[in-house]
Amino acid sequence: MENIIEDLTYRGLVAQYSDEEKIREILSKPTTVYCGFDPSASSMHLGNFVMISLLMRFQRAGHRIIALVGGATGMIGDPSGKSKERNLQGEETLRENTASIKRQLERFLDFSDPNKGLVLNNYDWLGSMSTLDFLRDYGKCFSINYMLSKEIVSSRLEAGISFTEFAYQILQSIDFHHLLHTYGCRIQLGGNDQWGNLTSGLELIRKLDGDNEAAGALTAHLITRSDGKKFGKSEDGALFLDPKLTSPYRLYQYFINTTDEDAVKYLKVFTFLSHEEIEAVAKEHFANPGARIAQKKLAEEVTRLIHKEEGLKEALDTTAAFFSGNVTSLKEETIVDVLGGLKKTVTPGSDLLSFLVEVGAASSKREAKTLVGQNSIAVNGQKISDPEAVIRAEDALYGKYFIVKRGKKNYYLGQI
């Protein structure tokens, strides 16, 4: 069996162990591990993918994995990392999000054999629990002092925390206890911000089953960039795993534009390249940093991993289209995802100079005329050198878009 701990250590993924020696012993033979996923949104993002890839590593190392979608805990809201109360989701929205998250997990994890992996919903056991059962069977196991000592709670005391979010750690603890006794699950995984919730689960197991129960918790580092900023955010917000929300091209561009330091770090965190392959890429990269070898390898590997070969091909084709200016082959969702933030409403039938001002490619008709005279303007992939040309509705991509390229790399989007 592959030594999963040594691999995670090399990749810089392990932040904390509840008991390293005990966890190593548990993982010395095939066991069951789980990680929870919050259905507060319809799609997971790159930060969540760190935990998905962690489950992938455990599964590939021969362990059984459980991906737990929080259909019940999602109704409460995890206080971790929040400075104020969450807005509670409606039941219908949560059901839709839970189903969407399950479909995403199935893209990356093998649930074809229950001996290899399971995807579960904690609403199945928490949803029918009565208030009296919750208080008698589980609430009795936690002192207020213990719960207040958790950073996820103490950090919120000054701003205020409701009893609802205060009790979240007990619900997550019940999950671990239930999975231990129903599925033999002995290890809980989570991000480093989940440490308080994970150790509460161990406390409940200790109280109900005694000190000798073989169970442990392991957290992964929350990934940051070399400049200390939060990982996985672009200027337009979170980078989602749903290609309809974040195109393969934008994902590819995020990784191709990482720093040299981050590129090698992310090769360890996100890819399944062997240690030897990563070291070889790093050596080649730093021998010739200008070639951006690590960034290219990283972008290709991650895009392929998340969006398969067809997604990587789309990203590379889109990259080539924007570089060359031949944008007529772009998918509509790619146009919206990549250029949507630049969108300006335009009026078809106007002359080219007025149109360029309207779309923001020129500050005045005078500047627009100069740009056209310099042969610097292309609309939907076609160079236009006639300042009196008319922008016609029938020439719009998908009946509504005009992609304007000014010079070598400045793009603008007009929409009818």
C-alpha positions as CSV (number, residue, x, y, z in Angstrom):
1,M,0.0,0.0,0.0
2,E,1.2,3.5,-0.8
3,N,2.4,5.5,2.2
4,I,-0.2,8.3,2.0
5,I,1.2,10.3,4.9
6,E,4.7,10.5,3.3
7,D,3.1,11.7,0.0
8,L,0.9,14.3,1.8
9,T,3.9,15.5,3.7
10,Y,6.0,16.0,0.5
11,R,3.2,17.9,-1.0
12,G,2.9,20.2,2.0
13,L,-0.7,19.3,2.5
14,V,-0.8,18.3,6.2
15,A,-1.5,21.1,8.7
16,Q,-2.4,19.2,11.9
17,Y,-2.9,15.7,13.2
18,S,-5.0,14.9,16.2
19,D,-2.4,12.2,17.0
20,E,0.1,11.5,14.2
21,E,1.3,8.2,15.6
22,K,-2.3,6.9,15.9
23,I,-3.3,8.1,12.4
24,R,-0.2,6.5,10.9
25,E,-1.2,3.2,12.6
26,I,-4.8,3.5,11.4
27,L,-3.7,4.2,7.9
28,S,-1.1,1.3,7.8
29,K,-3.9,-0.8,6.4
30,P,-7.0,0.0,4.3
31,T,-9.5,2.1,6.2
32,T,-12.3,4.5,5.6
33,V,-11.9,8.3,5.7
34,Y,-14.3,11.1,5.1
35,C,-14.6,14.7,4.3
36,G,-17.6,17.0,4.4
37,F,-18.7,19.4,1.7
38,D,-21.0,22.4,2.3
39,P,-23.9,22.9,-0.2
40,S,-24.2,26.6,0.4
41,A,-23.6,27.2,-3.4
42,S,-24.5,25.2,-6.5
43,S,-20.9,24.7,-7.4
44,M,-17.7,24.1,-5.6
45,H,-14.6,26.2,-6.3
46,L,-10.8,25.7,-6.5
47,G,-10.4,25.9,-2.7
48,N,-12.8,23.0,-2.3
49,F,-10.9,21.1,-4.9
50,V,-8.0,20.8,-2.5
51,M,-10.2,18.6,-0.3
52,I,-11.6,16.7,-3.3
53,S,-8.1,15.9,-4.5
54,L,-7.2,14.8,-0.9
55,L,-10.0,12.2,-1.1
56,M,-8.7,11.2,-4.5
57,R,-5.2,10.6,-3.1
58,F,-6.6,8.5,-0.2
59,Q,-8.8,6.5,-2.7
60,R,-5.9,5.9,-5.1
61,A,-3.7,4.8,-2.1
62,G,-6.2,2.0,-1.4
63,H,-8.5,3.5,1.3
64,R,-12.3,3.7,1.1
65,I,-13.5,7.3,1.0
66,I,-16.8,9.0,2.0
67,A,-17.7,12.3,0.5
68,L,-20.4,13.8,2.8
69,V,-22.6,16.5,1.5
70,G,-24.1,18.6,4.3
71,G,-27.8,18.6,3.4
72,A,-28.7,19.1,7.0
73,T,-25.7,21.1,8.4
74,G,-26.0,23.3,5.3
75,M,-29.4,24.4,6.7
76,I,-27.6,25.7,9.8
77,G,-24.4,27.3,8.5
78,D,-20.8,26.6,9.5
79,P,-19.5,29.6,11.5
80,S,-15.9,28.7,10.5
81,G,-14.1,31.7,8.8
82,K,-17.2,33.9,9.0
83,S,-17.4,37.2,10.8
84,K,-21.2,37.3,10.9
85,E,-24.2,35.0,10.7
86,R,-24.9,33.4,7.4
87,N,-28.2,34.0,5.6
88,L,-30.1,30.7,5.9
89,Q,-30.7,28.9,2.7
90,G,-34.3,27.7,1.7
91,E,-34.9,24.0,1.6
92,E,-35.5,23.9,-2.1
93,T,-32.3,25.8,-2.9
94,L,-30.4,23.4,-0.5
95,R,-31.8,20.3,-2.2
96,E,-30.8,21.7,-5.6
97,N,-27.3,22.6,-4.4
98,T,-26.9,19.2,-2.6
99,A,-27.7,17.4,-5.9
100,S,-25.4,19.6,-7.8
101,I,-22.5,19.1,-5.4
102,K,-23.0,15.3,-5.5
103,R,-22.8,15.4,-9.3
104,Q,-19.5,17.3,-9.1
105,L,-18.1,14.9,-6.6
106,E,-19.0,12.0,-8.9
107,R,-16.8,13.6,-11.6
108,F,-13.7,13.1,-9.5
109,L,-14.3,10.2,-7.1
110,D,-15.1,6.6,-7.8
111,F,-18.4,5.6,-6.3
112,S,-19.0,2.6,-8.6
113,D,-18.1,0.2,-5.8
114,P,-19.3,1.0,-2.2
115,N,-16.1,-0.7,-1.0
116,K,-14.1,2.0,-2.7
117,G,-16.2,5.1,-2.1
118,L,-19.6,6.5,-1.0
119,V,-21.3,9.8,-1.4
120,L,-23.7,10.5,1.5
121,N,-26.0,13.2,2.7
122,N,-26.1,13.9,6.4
123,Y,-29.8,14.9,6.2
124,D,-30.5,11.2,6.1
125,W,-29.7,10.9,9.8
126,L,-29.8,14.4,11.1
127,G,-33.0,15.4,9.4
128,S,-35.3,13.2,11.5
129,M,-33.6,13.7,14.8
130,S,-35.8,15.3,17.5
131,T,-34.7,18.2,19.6
132,L,-35.0,16.1,22.7
133,D,-32.8,13.3,21.2
134,F,-30.3,15.9,20.2
135,L,-30.1,17.4,23.7
136,R,-30.2,14.2,25.6
137,D,-28.0,12.0,23.5
138,Y,-25.4,14.5,22.3
139,G,-25.7,17.9,23.9
140,K,-25.0,16.4,27.2
141,C,-21.6,15.3,26.0
142,F,-20.4,18.9,25.5
143,S,-19.7,21.5,28.2
144,I,-20.3,25.2,27.3
145,N,-16.7,25.9,28.3
146,Y,-15.4,23.3,25.9
147,M,-17.4,24.7,23.0
148,L,-16.4,28.3,23.8
149,S,-12.7,27.3,23.7
150,K,-13.0,26.6,20.0
151,E,-11.5,29.3,17.8
152,I,-14.4,29.1,15.4
153,V,-16.7,30.2,18.3
154,S,-14.4,32.5,20.4
155,S,-13.6,34.6,17.3
156,R,-17.3,35.4,16.9
157,L,-18.1,36.2,20.6
158,E,-17.5,39.9,20.3
159,A,-19.6,40.3,17.1
160,G,-22.2,37.8,18.3
161,I,-23.1,34.2,17.4
162,S,-26.5,32.6,17.5
163,F,-27.2,29.4,19.3
164,T,-27.9,27.9,15.9
165,E,-24.3,28.4,14.6
166,F,-22.9,27.8,18.1
167,A,-24.4,24.2,18.0
168,Y,-23.0,23.5,14.5
169,Q,-19.9,21.7,15.9
170,I,-22.2,19.2,17.7
171,L,-24.0,18.4,14.5
172,Q,-20.7,17.8,12.7
173,S,-19.5,15.7,15.7
174,I,-22.6,13.5,15.3
175,D,-21.7,12.9,11.6
176,F,-18.3,11.5,12.6
177,H,-19.8,9.3,15.3
178,H,-22.5,8.0,12.9
179,L,-20.0,7.3,10.1
180,L,-17.7,5.5,12.5
181,H,-20.4,3.1,13.7
182,T,-22.3,2.7,10.4
183,Y,-19.4,2.6,7.9
184,G,-16.3,2.0,10.0
185,C,-15.0,5.4,9.2
186,R,-12.0,6.2,11.4
187,I,-10.4,9.4,9.9
188,Q,-12.0,12.7,9.3
189,L,-10.4,15.2,6.9
190,G,-10.9,18.9,6.7
191,G,-9.4,22.3,5.9
192,N,-7.3,23.8,8.7
193,D,-10.2,26.2,9.5
194,Q,-12.2,23.1,10.5
195,W,-9.9,22.0,13.3
196,G,-12.4,22.9,16.1
197,N,-15.2,21.0,14.4
198,L,-13.0,17.9,13.7
199,T,-11.7,17.7,17.3
200,S,-15.2,18.1,18.6
201,G,-16.1,14.9,16.7
202,L,-13.2,13.1,18.4
203,E,-14.5,14.4,21.8
204,L,-18.0,13.0,21.2
205,I,-16.5,9.6,20.2
206,R,-14.4,9.6,23.3
207,K,-17.4,10.5,25.5
208,L,-19.6,7.8,24.0
209,D,-17.2,5.1,23.1
210,G,-14.2,5.5,25.5
211,D,-10.6,6.6,25.0
212,N,-9.5,3.5,23.1
213,E,-11.6,3.9,20.0
214,A,-9.3,4.1,17.0
215,A,-10.3,7.5,15.4
216,G,-8.4,10.5,14.3
217,A,-8.6,13.8,12.4
218,L,-6.2,15.4,9.9
219,T,-6.4,18.9,8.4
220,A,-4.9,20.3,5.2
221,H,-3.4,23.7,4.9
222,L,-5.6,26.4,3.5
223,I,-3.8,27.3,0.3
224,T,-2.5,30.8,-0.1
225,R,-0.5,32.5,-2.8
226,S,3.1,33.6,-2.3
227,D,1.9,37.2,-1.7
228,G,-0.2,35.9,1.1
229,K,-3.5,36.5,-0.6
230,K,-6.3,34.0,-0.7
231,F,-5.9,31.3,-3.3
232,G,-8.5,30.6,-6.0
233,K,-9.8,34.1,-6.5
234,S,-9.5,36.0,-9.7
235,E,-10.3,39.7,-10.2
236,D,-13.8,38.5,-11.1
237,G,-14.3,36.4,-7.9
238,A,-14.1,32.7,-7.1
239,L,-13.0,30.2,-9.7
240,F,-15.7,27.5,-9.9
241,L,-15.5,23.9,-10.9
242,D,-18.7,24.3,-13.0
243,P,-17.5,25.1,-16.6
244,K,-20.6,27.2,-17.1
245,L,-19.5,29.5,-14.3
246,T,-15.8,29.4,-14.9
247,S,-14.6,28.3,-18.4
248,P,-11.7,25.9,-18.8
249,Y,-9.9,28.8,-20.5
250,R,-10.1,31.1,-17.4
251,L,-9.0,28.2,-15.1
252,Y,-6.1,27.6,-17.5
253,Q,-5.2,31.3,-17.5
254,Y,-5.3,31.5,-13.7
255,F,-2.6,28.8,-13.4
256,I,-0.5,29.8,-16.4
257,N,-0.2,33.3,-14.7
258,T,1.0,32.0,-11.3
259,T,4.4,33.1,-10.0
260,D,7.4,30.8,-10.3
261,E,7.3,30.0,-6.6
262,D,3.6,29.2,-6.6
263,A,3.8,27.1,-9.8
264,V,6.1,24.5,-8.2
265,K,4.1,24.6,-4.9
266,Y,0.8,24.1,-6.8
267,L,2.3,21.2,-8.8
268,K,2.6,19.4,-5.5
269,V,-0.8,20.4,-4.2
270,F,-3.0,19.9,-7.2
271,T,-1.4,17.4,-9.6
272,F,-0.9,13.7,-9.4
273,L,2.6,13.9,-10.9
274,S,5.1,11.7,-9.0
275,H,7.6,13.3,-6.7
276,E,10.3,12.6,-9.3
277,E,8.3,14.2,-12.1
278,I,7.7,17.3,-10.0
279,E,11.4,17.7,-9.1
280,A,12.3,17.2,-12.8
281,V,9.9,19.9,-13.9
282,A,11.1,22.3,-11.1
283,K,14.8,21.7,-12.1
284,E,14.1,22.4,-15.8
285,H,11.9,25.4,-14.9
286,F,14.5,27.2,-12.7
287,A,17.2,26.5,-15.3
288,N,15.2,28.6,-17.8
289,P,12.5,30.6,-15.9
290,G,11.5,32.6,-19.0
291,A,10.1,29.5,-20.7
292,R,7.5,29.2,-17.9
293,I,7.8,25.4,-18.0
294,A,6.3,24.9,-14.5
295,Q,3.3,27.2,-15.2
296,K,2.5,25.5,-18.5
297,K,2.8,22.0,-17.0
298,L,0.6,23.1,-14.0
299,A,-2.1,24.7,-16.2
300,E,-2.3,21.7,-18.4
301,E,-2.4,19.1,-15.6
302,V,-5.0,21.0,-13.5
303,T,-7.3,21.9,-16.4
304,R,-7.1,18.3,-17.7
305,L,-7.8,17.0,-14.2
306,I,-10.9,19.2,-13.6
307,H,-12.3,19.4,-17.2
308,K,-10.8,16.3,-18.9
309,E,-9.0,16.3,-22.3
310,E,-11.8,18.1,-24.0
311,G,-11.7,20.9,-21.5
312,L,-8.0,21.3,-21.9
313,K,-8.4,21.3,-25.7
314,E,-11.0,24.1,-25.3
315,A,-8.7,26.1,-23.1
316,L,-5.8,25.8,-25.5
317,D,-8.0,26.5,-28.5
318,T,-9.4,29.6,-26.7
319,T,-5.9,30.8,-25.8
320,A,-4.9,30.5,-29.5
321,A,-8.1,32.3,-30.6
322,F,-7.5,35.3,-28.3
323,F,-3.8,35.4,-29.3
324,S,-4.6,35.3,-33.0
325,G,-7.8,37.4,-32.8
326,N,-9.7,34.6,-34.6
327,V,-12.6,34.7,-32.1
328,T,-15.5,33.5,-34.2
329,S,-15.0,29.9,-32.9
330,L,-15.5,30.8,-29.2
331,K,-18.4,29.3,-27.3
332,E,-21.0,31.7,-26.1
333,E,-20.4,30.8,-22.4
334,T,-16.7,31.4,-22.9
335,I,-17.3,34.9,-24.4
336,V,-19.5,35.7,-21.3
337,D,-17.1,34.2,-18.8
338,V,-13.9,35.8,-20.2
339,L,-15.2,39.1,-21.5
340,G,-18.5,39.6,-19.7
341,G,-17.0,42.0,-17.2
342,L,-16.1,44.3,-20.1
343,K,-19.6,44.2,-21.6
344,K,-21.1,47.4,-22.9
345,T,-24.5,47.8,-24.5
346,V,-24.2,48.9,-28.1
347,T,-26.5,50.1,-30.8
348,P,-26.3,48.2,-34.2
349,G,-26.4,50.3,-37.3
350,S,-24.0,52.9,-36.0
351,D,-20.8,53.9,-37.8
352,L,-17.5,52.2,-36.7
353,L,-16.1,55.3,-35.0
354,S,-19.2,55.8,-32.8
355,F,-19.3,52.1,-32.1
356,L,-15.7,52.1,-30.8
357,V,-16.4,54.9,-28.4
358,E,-19.6,53.2,-27.3
359,V,-17.8,49.9,-26.6
360,G,-15.0,51.7,-24.7
361,A,-12.2,50.9,-27.2
362,A,-11.6,54.6,-27.9
363,S,-12.2,57.7,-25.8
364,S,-13.3,59.8,-28.7
365,K,-14.1,59.6,-32.4
366,R,-10.8,61.3,-33.1
367,E,-8.9,58.5,-31.3
368,A,-11.1,55.9,-32.9
369,K,-10.2,57.3,-36.4
370,T,-6.5,57.2,-35.5
371,L,-6.8,53.5,-34.4
372,V,-8.6,52.5,-37.5
373,G,-6.0,54.3,-39.6
374,Q,-3.3,52.3,-37.9
375,N,-5.1,49.1,-38.8
376,S,-5.4,48.4,-35.0
377,I,-9.1,47.4,-34.9
378,A,-10.7,44.1,-35.5
379,V,-14.4,43.3,-34.9
380,N,-15.4,39.6,-34.5
381,G,-12.0,38.6,-35.9
382,Q,-12.1,40.9,-39.0
383,K,-9.8,43.8,-39.4
384,I,-11.6,47.0,-40.3
385,S,-9.8,49.8,-42.1
386,D,-12.8,51.8,-43.2
387,P,-13.8,54.5,-40.6
388,E,-17.2,54.8,-42.3
389,A,-18.0,51.0,-42.0
390,V,-21.4,50.3,-40.4
391,I,-21.8,47.8,-37.5
392,R,-24.7,45.5,-38.5
393,A,-26.8,43.4,-36.2
394,E,-26.6,40.4,-38.6
395,D,-22.8,40.3,-38.1
396,A,-23.1,39.8,-34.3
397,L,-21.8,36.5,-32.9
398,Y,-24.7,34.4,-31.5
399,G,-27.0,37.3,-32.7
400,K,-25.8,39.7,-30.0
401,Y,-22.0,39.9,-29.4
402,F,-19.3,42.1,-31.0
403,I,-15.8,41.3,-29.8
404,V,-13.4,44.2,-30.4
405,K,-9.7,43.7,-30.5
406,R,-7.5,46.8,-30.3
407,G,-3.9,46.3,-30.9
408,K,-2.3,43.0,-29.9
409,K,-4.1,42.1,-26.7
410,N,-6.8,44.6,-25.7
411,Y,-10.3,43.3,-25.9
412,Y,-13.8,44.8,-25.5
413,L,-17.3,43.3,-25.7
414,G,-20.3,45.0,-27.1
415,Q,-23.7,43.4,-26.7
416,I,-26.9,44.3,-28.5
